[in-house]
Amino acid sequence: MSTRAFNHYVEMYYKEHSDLPDNIDALKNIYATPESTARLYINILSRSPYNIELIRHPLEANARSKQHSHDYFELMYVSKGSCTQKIGNVQANLKAGDFCLLNPYVTHVIDIDSPETFLFNIVIKPSIFRASFLCMLTGNDLISNFFVSSLFTESQQKSFLMFSSGENVTAVSLIETLILELLDKKMGYPKATENYLALFFLELARSQQNRLDQENFNIMGNNQLSDILAYISQHKQDVSLSSVAEHFHYHPKYLSSLIKKYTNKSFSEILQESRLQETCDYLKNTTCTIDEIAQLTGYYDRSYFNRMFKKNFGLTPGEYRKQFSK
């Protein structure tokens, strides 16, 4: 589908679904205070069992939107028209075909330029990157280093990334397909959207290989941190500090100190997060028993598994499955 056909489909879709929350009647109180916009998005993700949600930014929000921040990644895509965004103290102008990827907690405010502008906000839970995306985005590339810096380091060297229109036709096609999945909600759409998003970031990484030096990323000296984190995620069932150190030719104590230095977390904390996020995915998307899931994710002591899960999520695995299973 061409972008022109995509825009026509979107226009017809929103005419037919006039009760969606991007209309001014539903939004009239949302942008009343600087905190309310963030609260809207946080509520959408916190009550959703899904990792990705979509909101079309309305023109009427211009008069009400204030500087705000969120606790998730936000991917913006303009398919028609243009908008102006202030990110911290930086002004960014987006036109049709442009993308902007925002870090969690970066402050920003958006103004779209006309009622004809189609600006899509794709909001993404950070946990999806820890759980699966880093396995695809390994190596010394702009996208993986952006996410590693955002998720695992205190420096957060880049608060946002911009990609200009015309740079990558394949990326445009992938993001428009993802948006259609989120609008139509056909069978299996949550997993389909995650796959399209992973392919989208992979495509961007491929097309931006020469941009890394200009962005001045320097994570863990030789940029192996994303590979190490991905390796831990891929082998979470039986991985150990010693096995990771051996794979990457580090002494275990040295590797442990490097991980702590650049992520402010221990190896065991990172492994625990990875296992628990995969546990959530199994609970939501499979019919495996809880005992089977514990084994699959490397927990061989059921009581310890239950205790750690409840400590992190405030629910037992069974309660979590009942609340969030699809």
Phi, psi and omega in degrees: 000130178287163177298325178298314178294323177300313181297322178295317179298315180298317180300314179294322181299312184287335173292322181281340182241065186289351180267005180291152188285015172265003177275151187297328179299321180280335186260001192300334180253356188290322186260025186288329182230161180302330183275341192290325178298313178300321182295321178302308184292318179299318178298319181300315182283323184292330180267359182262137174281355186263158182272343186226134175226161185233136172224133172270127184284125183270150176302322184297343180288342182306316186286343186246335186292137179238170174302129182207172178217166182227167178257030181215168173282146178230121178253120180254139178223128176257116179262344181204139179082212183202167177207163176241135180230134173255117182248105189063242177254010183255132176264129180237127178256125180247133175242177184306129180096355182272151175240151171219126181249121184253140171292154168300143173075359174285137180277141180201166175212145188235139169232124173269155195269342181198164177297338182279352182289134173250104176245120181254129174258113177259112185259136193227126177293133178302331184299334182294330180285320178295325187282319190216325189293327182296337177293332178271324187261058180263156178106180184271080178227163186301316186289312182296322179292327176298313182289321178298315178298320182290319189270326194238355180238161180272344186287324184042064190299330178235127179273342178200162173232140178243142177228123187280155179298147177085353182287328187206099181294324180296319179298320178299314180298319181294317183290326178290323176295319177300315180298319178297322176299318180290331178282312187280331178053050176284172182308130177076014186297326181301315179288325178298317181295322177297319180293317178297321180293319178298316178295324178299311180293323177297319178296318177298317180300318180296320184280348184248022185300326183276357184269347189299314182299324180293331182277349174061044172280140175211081184257123177058034174071297184252014176061032178270355187300318180297322177295319181294314180296321177295321179297318178300316181296319183289334184241030189297337184294322184222020183285153175219165177301319181295319181292323177293315180300318179295319181297321184259009175062044174243156166285139183307317181294322179292318178298317179300317180292324178294314179300315180296319182297316188265346179241347185061023177226153176278165175304315183295325178294317179295318178296318179299315179300316181297316180295318182292323178293321177292325176302315179300319181296317177297317182296323183280328195242358181230170175255013178301146176290162180295323175299317179296318180296318178301317179295317182297329184260008173093013176257110184257357175246106187298320181294321177294318177301311179299319182295315180293322181295313181293325178298323184272329187242354178073008180223154170285161176305320179295318178294321179296315179299317181297324183279325190242355181296147188266000000 
